[in-house]
């Protein structure tokens, strides 16, 4: 069969409709997709051992002869065993295959095979369970470095490797988009070589060359796109907002700002008065006082005669901001208005008219602020809360509501601490400020890791907290029971993940029949979500059983206990975000991580969380342990997903890629030269979610 980049996977041997559906879940539809889905790891299967010399407890290759015909026995319904002995000049190896009856036909007595698996020893008897095998005279998956891929239920690594191998011949058809001069300058391998060796490397050196080329390319295109964004902003003029004595604002605050808050306020004041549009990200751990900093920016804008808009991801959060900012800024004569989708039509009309007439200085709202019928008299500042819920496109839609005088200033607030290298990439179009101090007097949340055998004690602790008048969050990883749920990289379905809907029903019926439980998850309609969150904030719900939708949520100072089921299934930064939902009031608060994992890496991650409340340290650990691919738990809106770059380890390549992007754009700012047009095409493709950045 001749394979081209566009050959559908259904034309590959062994891929029927069901398998094609499962492959499609991994984003694999045609041959070219296989080439661009890189392995997550490798297994060195080059060294052959004899049966006696093979090290115990690690996966190895052994060349041996089948000494007998395999025996099939049916132990019970759903359990079949195939057993046989294989031999070499040093000894005997006993093989057992579970539920693989085809092995009885596949292995022939007297034939030589290579077996790959883990050797164990019982007394003097050496054994191997479920090895991969192939004929010694036709090696294909042994005797080489083998790729290990991210998988989904029903798709084995063996299948994915075999399909990718069949697609490899068309690697030469993929167009080379990196300019030849740039490849030579940075000594980068050609694309065809890189693709063949990232999947099936000849040796370690070839793998290093392939990885370096593909990582550089990914970081380079990302840097070009972000530099184009930043340069476009640099050409704009911004409203000059004259500086004001910072002490005048501080007099409005009910507390003295921390040094970190004062420093960031200074950076904002300098940006606003510079004559160029501010594009600043303020990162601060949960509770570090970002809202006060946002209020300072809005206060400065209002003093300069400009309006501000603060966009929050949910209505409940928008209402909370509107209340707290109104209380803070009203004494200074600053008028705060709230605009959300669920306001009565007459109220909306009134607010829109007041905005257009310049009678509101600070509009707080949700996406309703972006809608076409909202206009401002003099919009000078946009504040977006929780950046990774707002893509570049939403920021652009609000910015378009500026006036002929210039582009509005943009301030982005994020409570997700991001390691410096990652911030460079993700917020490459923004300047970054960090509030790295917590206000004095905040009691750290006590964090505990418990196993299933302590569940009853945990339920008793819930009762205790509720009896004291407190409220509890109980977080689950899944919305509904899904028997097919498999973890990436695991070939077997993972059962018993706590699912919100069924777990809440069971808790209400069997465990807490006398308590008021609420359920919150992403599949509810926005109106329903808002209602549940509002009821919890008011204290009508005592125990809220939820998914991670509460991660960016409203302040409930009375909530003192956060329980996270299957805690090993979440990223560290996400766990830290969830923990930040409690400890916002005057009561001692607790976070309980429930896990049944025996995986040492997962336990190490959870111990990091229980040992520190420093979000930046946790973020650095998370990046090391998980890589950047899914750093936010859900896809970073409007920014490309990194497939191969590891930002914890590739800092040097990142610096080179950013330099290469700057050099290329200095020579050809619009990428109009024929040799650079493929670069522009790739960048457009990469930033397909935010095409407006190239207009």
C-alpha positions as CSV (number, residue, x, y, z in Angstrom):
1,X,0.0,0.0,0.0
2,X,1.3,3.5,-1.0
3,X,0.8,6.0,1.8
4,X,0.5,9.7,1.3
5,X,0.1,12.4,4.0
6,X,-3.7,12.4,3.3
7,X,-4.3,8.6,3.4
8,X,-7.1,8.1,5.9
9,X,-6.2,5.7,8.8
10,X,-9.2,3.5,7.8
11,X,-7.1,2.4,4.8
12,X,-4.4,1.0,7.1
13,X,-4.6,-2.8,7.8
14,X,-6.4,-3.5,11.2
15,X,-8.1,-0.1,11.4
16,X,-11.9,-0.5,11.2
17,X,-14.6,2.1,12.1
18,X,-14.4,1.4,15.9
19,X,-10.6,1.8,16.0
20,X,-10.7,4.8,13.7
21,X,-13.1,6.5,16.2
22,X,-10.8,5.8,19.1
23,X,-7.8,7.1,17.1
24,X,-9.8,10.2,16.2
25,X,-10.0,11.0,20.0
26,X,-6.2,11.4,19.9
27,X,-6.6,13.8,17.0
28,X,-5.4,11.1,14.5
29,X,-7.5,10.9,11.2
30,X,-4.9,10.6,8.4
31,X,-1.2,9.4,8.0
32,X,0.2,12.9,8.3
33,X,-1.3,13.3,11.8
34,X,0.7,10.3,13.0
35,X,4.0,11.9,12.0
36,X,3.2,15.1,14.0
37,X,2.1,13.3,17.2
38,X,5.4,12.8,19.0
39,X,6.3,10.1,21.5
40,X,6.1,11.0,25.2
41,X,9.0,8.6,26.1
42,X,11.3,5.9,24.7
43,X,12.3,2.3,25.7
44,X,15.7,1.1,24.8
45,X,15.3,-2.5,23.4
46,X,18.7,-2.7,21.7
47,X,20.5,-5.0,24.2
48,X,19.8,-8.7,24.2
49,X,20.2,-10.8,27.4
50,X,20.5,-14.5,28.1
51,X,17.8,-15.9,30.4
52,X,20.3,-16.3,33.4
53,X,22.0,-12.9,32.9
54,X,18.8,-10.8,32.5
55,X,18.5,-8.3,35.3
56,X,15.3,-8.8,37.5
57,X,12.5,-6.2,37.7
58,X,13.2,-4.2,34.6
59,X,11.9,-4.7,31.0
60,X,14.5,-6.4,28.9
61,X,14.9,-8.3,25.6
62,X,15.7,-12.1,25.7
63,X,16.4,-14.2,22.6
64,X,15.1,-17.8,23.3
65,X,13.6,-20.8,21.6
66,X,10.0,-22.1,22.3
67,X,10.7,-25.5,23.9
68,X,7.1,-26.7,23.6
69,X,3.8,-25.8,22.0
70,X,1.8,-23.2,24.1
71,X,-0.9,-24.6,26.4
72,X,-4.3,-22.8,26.6
73,X,-6.4,-23.2,29.8
74,X,-9.6,-21.5,30.7
75,X,-9.6,-20.7,34.4
76,X,-13.0,-19.2,34.6
77,X,-15.3,-17.0,32.4
78,X,-13.3,-14.0,31.2
79,X,-9.9,-15.5,32.3
80,X,-7.7,-17.5,29.9
81,X,-4.1,-18.4,30.3
82,X,-1.5,-19.4,27.7
83,X,1.7,-20.9,29.2
84,X,4.9,-22.3,27.8
85,X,8.6,-22.7,28.4
86,X,11.3,-21.1,26.3
87,X,15.0,-22.0,26.5
88,X,18.5,-20.8,25.6
89,X,22.0,-22.2,26.5
90,X,21.8,-20.6,30.0
91,X,18.4,-21.8,31.3
92,X,14.6,-22.0,31.1
93,X,12.1,-19.1,31.2
94,X,8.4,-19.7,32.0
95,X,6.0,-17.5,30.1
96,X,2.4,-16.7,31.0
97,X,0.0,-14.7,28.8
98,X,-3.4,-13.5,30.3
99,X,-6.4,-13.4,27.9
100,X,-4.2,-13.5,24.8
101,X,-5.4,-16.8,23.3
102,X,-3.9,-15.9,19.8
103,X,-0.5,-16.7,21.3
104,X,-1.3,-20.4,21.2
105,X,-1.3,-20.1,17.4
106,X,1.4,-17.5,17.1
107,X,4.3,-19.3,18.8
108,X,5.7,-22.5,17.3
109,X,7.8,-25.1,19.2
110,X,11.4,-25.1,17.9
111,X,11.3,-21.5,16.6
112,X,13.6,-18.7,17.9
113,X,11.9,-15.5,19.2
114,X,12.8,-12.3,21.0
115,X,10.7,-11.7,24.1
116,X,10.5,-8.2,25.7
117,X,9.1,-8.0,29.3
118,X,10.0,-8.0,33.0
119,X,11.9,-11.1,34.4
120,X,10.9,-12.1,37.9
121,X,12.3,-15.0,40.0
122,X,10.4,-17.5,42.1
123,X,13.0,-19.6,43.8
124,X,15.3,-20.7,41.0
125,X,12.5,-20.5,38.4
126,X,12.5,-17.4,36.1
127,X,9.2,-16.1,34.8
128,X,7.8,-13.4,32.4
129,X,4.2,-12.3,32.1
130,X,2.6,-11.0,28.9
131,X,5.8,-10.2,27.0
132,X,5.8,-8.6,23.6
133,X,7.4,-11.1,21.1
134,X,8.5,-11.4,17.5
135,X,10.5,-13.9,15.4
136,X,14.3,-13.4,15.9
137,X,14.9,-13.4,12.1
138,X,12.4,-10.6,11.5
139,X,12.9,-8.0,14.4
140,X,10.7,-5.0,14.2
141,X,9.7,-3.9,17.7
142,X,12.9,-5.2,19.4
143,X,16.6,-4.5,18.8
144,X,15.8,-0.8,18.6
145,X,14.8,2.3,20.6
146,X,11.0,2.1,20.7
147,X,8.7,5.1,21.0
148,X,6.1,5.3,23.8
149,X,3.0,7.3,23.0
150,X,0.2,8.9,24.9
151,X,-2.8,6.5,24.5
152,X,-6.5,6.3,25.0
153,X,-8.7,3.3,26.0
154,X,-8.7,0.6,23.2
155,X,-5.5,1.9,21.5
156,X,-2.3,0.1,22.4
157,X,1.3,1.5,22.1
158,X,2.1,-1.4,19.8
159,X,-0.7,-0.4,17.4
160,X,0.2,3.3,17.4
161,X,3.9,2.5,16.8
162,X,3.0,0.1,14.0
163,X,0.8,2.7,12.2
164,X,3.4,5.4,12.6
165,X,6.0,3.2,11.1
166,X,3.8,2.6,8.1
167,X,3.3,6.4,7.7
168,X,7.1,7.2,8.0
169,X,7.8,6.9,4.3
170,X,5.8,10.1,3.6
171,X,7.8,12.2,6.1
172,X,9.7,13.6,3.1
173,X,6.5,15.1,1.6
174,X,6.0,17.5,4.5
175,X,7.2,20.9,3.4
176,X,10.3,22.4,5.1
177,X,9.2,25.7,6.5
178,X,12.3,26.9,8.4
179,X,14.5,29.2,6.2
180,X,17.7,27.4,5.1
181,X,19.9,30.2,6.4
182,X,18.3,29.9,9.9
183,X,18.8,26.1,9.9
184,X,22.4,26.4,9.0
185,X,23.1,29.2,11.6
186,X,21.5,27.2,14.5
187,X,22.8,23.8,13.1
188,X,19.3,22.3,12.9
189,X,18.5,18.9,11.3
190,X,16.3,18.7,8.2
191,X,12.6,18.0,8.8
192,X,12.5,14.6,7.2
193,X,15.4,13.4,9.3
194,X,13.9,14.9,12.5
195,X,10.5,13.2,12.0
196,X,11.9,9.8,11.3
197,X,14.3,9.9,14.3
198,X,11.8,11.4,16.8
199,X,9.6,8.3,16.2
200,X,12.2,5.6,15.5
201,X,15.7,7.0,16.5
202,X,18.8,5.3,15.0
203,X,20.6,6.0,18.3
204,X,20.7,8.6,21.1
205,X,22.6,11.1,19.0
206,X,20.0,11.0,16.2
207,X,17.2,11.4,18.8
208,X,18.9,14.5,20.3
209,X,19.3,16.1,16.9
210,X,15.6,15.3,16.0
211,X,14.3,16.6,19.4
212,X,16.5,19.8,19.2
213,X,15.2,20.6,15.7
214,X,11.5,20.1,16.5
215,X,11.7,21.9,19.8
216,X,13.5,24.9,18.3
217,X,10.9,25.0,15.5
218,X,8.0,25.0,17.9
219,X,9.4,27.7,20.1
220,X,10.5,29.7,17.1
221,X,7.0,29.9,15.5
222,X,5.5,30.7,18.8
223,X,8.0,33.5,19.4
224,X,7.4,34.9,15.9
225,X,3.6,35.1,16.5
226,X,4.0,36.7,19.9
227,X,6.6,39.2,18.7
228,X,4.2,40.2,15.9
229,X,1.6,40.7,18.5
230,X,3.9,42.8,20.7
231,X,5.1,44.9,17.8
232,X,1.6,45.6,16.7
233,X,0.9,46.9,20.2
234,X,4.1,49.0,20.3
235,X,3.0,50.9,17.2
236,X,-0.2,52.0,18.9
237,X,-0.5,55.1,21.1
238,X,-2.1,54.9,24.5
239,X,-3.9,57.4,26.6
240,X,-1.4,59.2,28.8
241,X,-2.9,59.0,32.4
242,X,-1.1,61.5,34.6
243,X,0.5,60.1,37.8
244,X,-1.2,60.9,41.1
245,X,0.2,60.7,44.7
246,X,0.0,57.0,45.6
247,X,-0.7,57.9,49.2
248,X,-4.1,59.4,48.2
249,X,-5.2,56.0,47.0
250,X,-3.7,54.1,50.0
251,X,-5.8,56.3,52.3
252,X,-8.9,54.6,50.8
253,X,-7.7,51.1,51.7
254,X,-8.7,49.5,55.0
255,X,-5.2,48.1,55.4
256,X,-1.6,49.1,54.5
257,X,-0.5,47.6,51.1
258,X,2.3,45.1,51.2
259,X,5.7,46.1,49.7
260,X,4.9,43.9,46.7
261,X,1.5,45.6,46.1
262,X,3.1,49.0,46.3
263,X,5.9,48.0,43.8
264,X,3.3,46.7,41.3
265,X,1.2,49.9,41.7
266,X,4.3,51.9,40.8
267,X,4.9,49.7,37.7
268,X,1.2,50.3,36.6
269,X,1.5,54.1,37.2
270,X,4.6,54.2,35.0
271,X,2.9,52.2,32.2
272,X,-0.2,54.4,32.3
273,X,1.7,57.7,32.0
274,X,4.1,56.4,29.3
275,X,2.0,57.3,26.2
276,X,2.0,53.7,25.0
277,X,-0.8,51.2,25.8
278,X,-0.1,49.2,28.9
279,X,-0.1,45.4,28.5
280,X,0.6,44.1,31.9
281,X,0.0,40.7,33.6
282,X,-0.2,40.8,37.4
283,X,0.4,37.4,38.9
284,X,-0.2,36.9,42.5
285,X,-1.0,33.9,44.6
286,X,-4.5,33.4,45.9
287,X,-5.2,36.1,48.4
288,X,-2.2,38.3,47.6
289,X,-4.3,41.4,47.1
290,X,-4.6,41.7,43.3
291,X,-8.0,43.3,43.5
292,X,-6.5,46.3,45.4
293,X,-4.0,46.7,42.6
294,X,-6.7,46.6,40.0
295,X,-8.7,49.2,42.0
296,X,-5.6,51.5,42.0
297,X,-5.4,51.3,38.2
298,X,-9.1,52.1,37.8
299,X,-8.7,55.0,40.4
300,X,-5.8,56.4,38.3
301,X,-7.8,56.1,35.1
302,X,-10.8,57.8,36.6
303,X,-8.6,60.7,38.0
304,X,-7.3,61.1,34.4
305,X,-10.9,61.3,33.0
306,X,-11.1,57.8,31.6
307,X,-13.5,54.9,32.1
308,X,-12.4,51.4,33.0
309,X,-13.9,48.0,32.3
310,X,-13.3,44.9,34.5
311,X,-14.2,41.6,32.9
312,X,-14.8,38.6,35.3
313,X,-15.3,35.0,34.1
314,X,-18.6,34.4,36.0
315,X,-21.6,36.6,37.1
316,X,-21.2,35.7,40.8
317,X,-17.5,36.8,40.6
318,X,-18.5,40.0,38.7
319,X,-21.1,40.8,41.4
320,X,-18.5,40.2,44.2
321,X,-16.0,42.6,42.5
322,X,-18.7,45.2,41.9
323,X,-19.6,45.2,45.6
324,X,-16.1,45.3,46.9
325,X,-14.8,47.9,44.4
326,X,-17.9,50.1,44.9
327,X,-17.3,50.1,48.7
328,X,-13.6,51.0,48.2
329,X,-13.9,53.6,45.5
330,X,-17.2,55.4,46.2
331,X,-15.6,57.6,48.9
332,X,-13.3,58.9,46.1
333,X,-16.4,59.8,44.0
334,X,-15.8,56.9,41.5
335,X,-19.0,55.5,40.1
336,X,-19.1,51.7,39.7
337,X,-21.7,49.9,37.5
338,X,-22.5,46.2,37.1
339,X,-23.4,44.7,33.7
340,X,-24.2,41.0,33.4
341,X,-26.3,38.9,31.1
342,X,-28.9,38.1,33.7
343,X,-29.9,41.7,34.6
344,X,-33.4,42.7,33.7
345,X,-33.6,44.3,30.2
346,X,-34.6,47.7,31.6
347,X,-31.6,47.7,34.0
348,X,-29.2,46.7,31.2
349,X,-30.5,49.6,29.0
350,X,-30.0,52.0,31.9
351,X,-26.4,50.8,32.5
352,X,-25.5,50.9,28.8
353,X,-26.9,54.5,28.5
354,X,-24.9,55.6,31.6
355,X,-21.7,54.0,30.1
356,X,-22.2,55.7,26.7
357,X,-22.8,59.1,28.5
358,X,-19.7,58.7,30.7
359,X,-21.7,58.6,33.9
360,X,-20.0,55.3,35.0
361,X,-16.3,55.4,35.7
362,X,-15.8,51.6,36.3
363,X,-17.9,49.0,34.6
364,X,-17.7,45.5,36.1
365,X,-19.2,42.6,34.1
366,X,-18.9,39.3,32.3
367,X,-18.6,38.8,28.5
368,X,-21.7,41.1,28.3
369,X,-19.2,43.9,28.3
370,X,-17.9,42.8,24.9
371,X,-21.3,42.7,23.2
372,X,-21.8,45.0,20.2
373,X,-24.5,47.1,21.9
374,X,-22.1,48.3,24.7
375,X,-20.2,51.5,24.0
376,X,-18.1,53.7,26.3
377,X,-17.7,57.4,26.3
378,X,-13.9,57.2,27.0
379,X,-12.7,53.7,27.6
380,X,-9.1,54.0,28.8
381,X,-8.4,50.8,30.8
382,X,-9.4,47.1,30.5
383,X,-8.9,44.8,33.4
384,X,-9.3,41.0,32.8
385,X,-9.6,38.7,35.8
386,X,-8.1,35.2,35.6
387,X,-6.4,35.5,32.3
388,X,-6.4,31.9,31.2
389,X,-10.2,32.0,30.9
390,X,-9.9,35.0,28.5
391,X,-8.1,34.5,25.2
392,X,-6.3,37.1,23.2
393,X,-9.4,37.4,21.1
394,X,-11.6,38.6,24.0
395,X,-9.0,41.2,25.0
396,X,-8.9,42.4,21.4
397,X,-12.8,42.7,21.3
398,X,-12.8,44.9,24.4
399,X,-9.8,46.9,23.1
400,X,-11.7,47.7,19.9
401,X,-14.1,49.7,22.1
402,X,-11.4,52.3,22.5
403,X,-11.7,55.7,20.8
404,X,-9.7,57.6,18.1
405,X,-7.5,59.0,20.9
406,X,-5.7,55.7,21.3
407,X,-5.8,52.0,22.3
408,X,-7.0,51.3,25.9
409,X,-4.5,50.1,28.5
410,X,-4.8,46.4,29.4
411,X,-4.2,44.9,32.9
412,X,-4.6,41.1,33.3
413,X,-4.9,39.5,36.7
414,X,-4.0,35.8,37.3
415,X,-4.0,33.8,40.5
416,X,-2.2,31.0,38.7
417,X,1.5,31.3,39.6
418,X,3.4,30.6,36.4
419,X,7.2,29.9,36.3
420,X,9.1,32.6,34.7
421,X,10.0,30.6,31.5
422,X,6.4,29.6,31.0
423,X,5.2,33.2,31.5
424,X,7.7,34.4,28.8
425,X,6.0,32.1,26.3
426,X,2.3,32.2,27.3
427,X,2.3,35.9,28.0
428,X,4.9,36.8,25.5
429,X,2.8,39.8,24.5
430,X,2.5,41.1,28.0
431,X,4.9,42.6,30.7
432,X,4.8,40.6,33.8
433,X,4.5,41.8,37.4
434,X,4.5,39.5,40.4
435,X,2.9,40.1,43.8
436,X,5.0,37.7,45.8
437,X,3.9,38.6,49.4
438,X,0.7,37.7,51.2
439,X,-0.9,40.3,53.5
440,X,0.0,39.8,57.2
441,X,-2.4,37.8,59.3
442,X,-3.6,35.2,56.7
443,X,-3.5,31.8,58.3
444,X,-2.1,29.1,56.0
445,X,-4.4,26.3,55.1
446,X,-3.4,23.0,56.8
447,X,-3.1,20.3,54.2
448,X,-3.4,16.5,54.8
449,X,-3.0,13.5,52.5
450,X,-5.3,10.6,53.4
451,X,-6.1,7.1,52.0
452,X,-9.4,5.4,51.6
453,X,-9.3,3.7,55.0
454,X,-9.7,7.1,56.7
455,X,-12.8,8.0,54.7
456,X,-15.2,7.6,57.8
457,X,-13.0,9.9,59.9
458,X,-13.1,12.5,57.0
459,X,-16.9,12.4,56.9
460,X,-17.0,12.9,60.7
461,X,-14.7,15.9,60.2
462,X,-17.2,17.3,57.6
463,X,-20.0,17.0,60.2
464,X,-17.8,18.7,62.8
465,X,-17.1,21.7,60.6
466,X,-20.8,22.1,59.6
467,X,-21.8,21.8,63.3
468,X,-19.5,24.8,63.9
469,X,-21.4,26.7,61.2
470,X,-18.7,26.3,58.5
471,X,-19.1,25.2,54.9
472,X,-17.3,22.5,52.9
473,X,-16.2,22.0,49.3
474,X,-15.9,18.4,48.0
475,X,-14.2,18.2,44.6
476,X,-14.4,15.2,42.2
477,X,-12.5,14.7,38.9
478,X,-15.4,13.5,36.8
479,X,-18.9,14.7,36.1
480,X,-20.5,11.3,35.5
481,X,-19.4,7.6,35.8
482,X,-17.5,6.6,32.7
483,X,-16.3,3.0,32.6
484,X,-14.1,3.7,29.6
485,X,-12.2,6.6,31.3
486,X,-8.5,5.9,30.8
487,X,-5.6,8.0,31.8
488,X,-3.2,9.2,29.1
489,X,-0.5,6.6,28.8
490,X,-2.6,3.9,30.4
491,X,-4.0,1.1,28.3
492,X,-6.5,-0.1,30.9
493,X,-9.7,1.7,31.8
494,X,-9.5,3.4,35.2
495,X,-12.5,2.8,37.2
496,X,-13.7,4.2,40.5
497,X,-13.0,7.9,39.7
498,X,-15.4,9.8,41.9
499,X,-18.1,11.2,39.7
500,X,-19.9,14.3,40.9
501,X,-23.6,13.5,40.1
502,X,-23.6,9.9,41.4
503,X,-21.3,10.6,44.4
504,X,-23.5,13.6,45.5
505,X,-26.6,11.4,45.3
506,X,-24.9,8.7,47.3
507,X,-23.7,11.1,50.0
508,X,-27.1,12.8,50.4
509,X,-28.8,9.4,50.7
510,X,-26.3,7.4,52.8
511,X,-23.9,9.7,54.5
512,X,-25.3,13.2,55.1
513,X,-29.1,12.9,54.8
514,X,-29.5,15.7,57.3
515,X,-27.2,18.2,55.5
516,X,-27.9,20.6,52.6
517,X,-25.8,19.4,49.7
518,X,-25.4,21.2,46.3
519,X,-24.0,20.0,43.0
520,X,-21.9,22.1,40.6
521,X,-20.2,21.0,37.3
522,X,-19.4,22.4,33.9
523,X,-22.3,20.7,32.1
524,X,-24.9,22.7,34.0
525,X,-26.3,25.8,32.1
526,X,-24.6,29.1,33.1
527,X,-27.8,30.2,34.9
528,X,-27.9,27.0,36.9
529,X,-24.2,27.3,37.9
530,X,-24.7,30.9,39.0
531,X,-27.7,29.9,41.1
532,X,-25.8,27.1,42.9
533,X,-22.7,29.3,43.6
534,X,-24.9,32.1,44.9
535,X,-26.7,29.7,47.2
536,X,-23.4,28.4,48.5
537,X,-22.1,32.0,49.0
538,X,-25.3,32.9,51.0
539,X,-24.9,29.8,53.2
540,X,-28.0,27.9,51.9
541,X,-25.7,25.0,50.8
542,X,-23.5,23.4,53.5
543,X,-21.6,20.9,51.4
544,X,-20.9,21.7,47.7
545,X,-20.0,18.6,45.6
546,X,-18.3,20.0,42.5
547,X,-15.8,19.6,39.7
548,X,-12.9,22.0,39.2
549,X,-15.3,24.7,37.9
550,X,-15.0,26.2,41.4
551,X,-11.3,26.7,40.8
552,X,-11.9,30.3,39.7
553,X,-14.7,31.2,42.0
554,X,-16.4,33.5,44.3
555,X,-15.1,34.3,47.8
556,X,-16.9,32.3,50.5
557,X,-15.1,33.4,53.7
558,X,-17.2,30.9,55.7
559,X,-15.9,27.8,53.8
560,X,-13.2,26.2,55.9
561,X,-12.7,22.7,54.4
562,X,-11.7,21.6,50.9
563,X,-11.8,17.9,50.2
564,X,-10.3,16.7,46.9
565,X,-11.2,13.2,45.8
566,X,-8.7,11.3,43.6
567,X,-6.3,14.1,44.2
568,X,-3.5,12.3,42.2
569,X,-5.6,13.0,39.1
570,X,-5.1,16.8,39.2
571,X,-2.1,18.9,38.4
572,X,-0.3,20.5,41.3
573,X,-1.1,24.1,40.3
574,X,-4.8,23.1,40.0
575,X,-4.8,21.6,43.5
576,X,-3.2,24.8,44.8
577,X,-5.9,26.9,43.1
578,X,-8.6,24.7,44.6
579,X,-7.0,24.9,48.1
580,X,-7.1,28.7,47.7
581,X,-10.9,28.6,47.8
582,X,-10.7,28.1,51.6
583,X,-8.8,30.1,54.2
584,X,-10.4,33.4,53.1
585,X,-12.2,34.1,56.4
586,X,-11.1,34.3,60.0
587,X,-11.4,30.6,60.7
588,X,-8.6,28.0,60.5
589,X,-9.1,26.1,57.2
590,X,-8.1,22.7,56.0
591,X,-7.5,20.9,52.7
592,X,-7.7,17.1,52.6
593,X,-6.3,15.3,49.6
594,X,-7.8,11.8,49.2
595,X,-5.9,9.3,47.1
596,X,-5.6,5.5,46.7
597,X,-2.5,5.8,44.3
598,X,0.6,3.8,45.0
599,X,2.5,5.6,42.3
600,X,5.7,7.1,43.9
601,X,5.7,10.1,41.5
602,X,2.0,11.0,42.3
603,X,2.7,10.8,46.0
604,X,5.8,13.0,45.6
605,X,3.6,15.7,43.9
606,X,1.0,15.5,46.7
607,X,3.7,15.8,49.3
608,X,5.0,19.0,47.6
609,X,1.5,20.5,48.1
610,X,1.2,19.5,51.7
611,X,4.6,20.9,52.5
612,X,4.3,24.4,51.1
613,X,1.7,27.1,50.3
614,X,4.1,29.0,48.0
615,X,2.3,29.0,44.6
616,X,5.5,29.7,42.6
617,X,7.4,26.8,44.2
618,X,4.4,24.6,43.5
619,X,4.2,25.8,39.9
620,X,8.0,25.1,39.3
621,X,7.5,21.6,40.7
622,X,4.4,21.1,38.5
623,X,6.3,22.2,35.4
624,X,9.1,19.8,36.2
625,X,6.8,16.9,36.9
626,X,4.2,17.3,34.2
627,X,5.7,19.4,31.5
628,X,4.0,22.5,30.0
629,X,1.5,20.8,27.7
630,X,-1.5,21.0,29.9
631,X,-0.3,23.4,32.6
632,X,-3.7,24.9,33.2
633,X,-5.8,21.8,33.4
634,X,-7.7,23.1,30.4
635,X,-6.3,24.4,27.1
636,X,-4.9,27.9,27.3
637,X,-7.4,29.8,25.2
638,X,-6.1,31.3,22.0
639,X,-2.5,30.2,22.4
640,X,-1.0,27.2,20.7
641,X,-0.5,23.9,22.6
642,X,3.2,22.9,22.9
643,X,3.8,19.4,21.6
644,X,7.5,18.7,22.4
645,X,9.1,21.7,24.1
646,X,9.8,21.2,27.8
647,X,10.0,24.7,29.2
648,X,11.7,23.5,32.4
649,X,14.6,22.0,30.4
650,X,14.7,24.0,27.1
651,X,15.4,27.5,28.4
652,X,18.5,27.8,26.3
653,X,16.7,26.8,23.1
654,X,13.9,29.2,24.0
655,X,16.4,32.1,24.2
656,X,17.9,31.1,20.8
657,X,14.4,30.7,19.2
658,X,13.3,34.1,20.5
659,X,16.5,35.7,19.2
660,X,16.0,34.0,15.8
661,X,12.5,35.3,15.7
662,X,13.6,38.9,16.5
663,X,16.4,38.7,13.9
664,X,14.1,37.4,11.2
665,X,11.4,40.1,11.9
666,X,14.1,42.9,12.0
667,X,15.1,42.0,8.4
668,X,11.6,41.3,7.1
669,X,8.9,42.7,9.5
670,X,5.9,41.6,7.4
671,X,7.5,38.2,6.4
672,X,6.9,39.1,2.7
673,X,10.1,37.7,1.2
674,X,9.5,34.4,-0.7
675,X,11.8,32.4,1.6
676,X,9.9,33.7,4.7
677,X,6.3,33.2,3.4
678,X,6.2,29.6,4.7
679,X,7.1,31.0,8.2
680,X,4.1,33.3,8.0
681,X,1.8,30.5,6.9
682,X,3.0,28.3,9.8
683,X,2.5,31.1,12.3
684,X,-1.0,31.8,11.0
685,X,-1.8,28.1,11.3
686,X,-0.4,28.0,14.8
687,X,-2.5,31.0,16.0
688,X,-5.6,29.8,14.1
689,X,-7.7,30.5,17.2
690,X,-6.8,34.2,17.1
691,X,-6.5,35.1,13.4
692,X,-7.2,38.8,14.3
693,X,-3.6,39.3,15.4
694,X,-2.5,39.4,11.8
695,X,-5.0,42.0,10.5
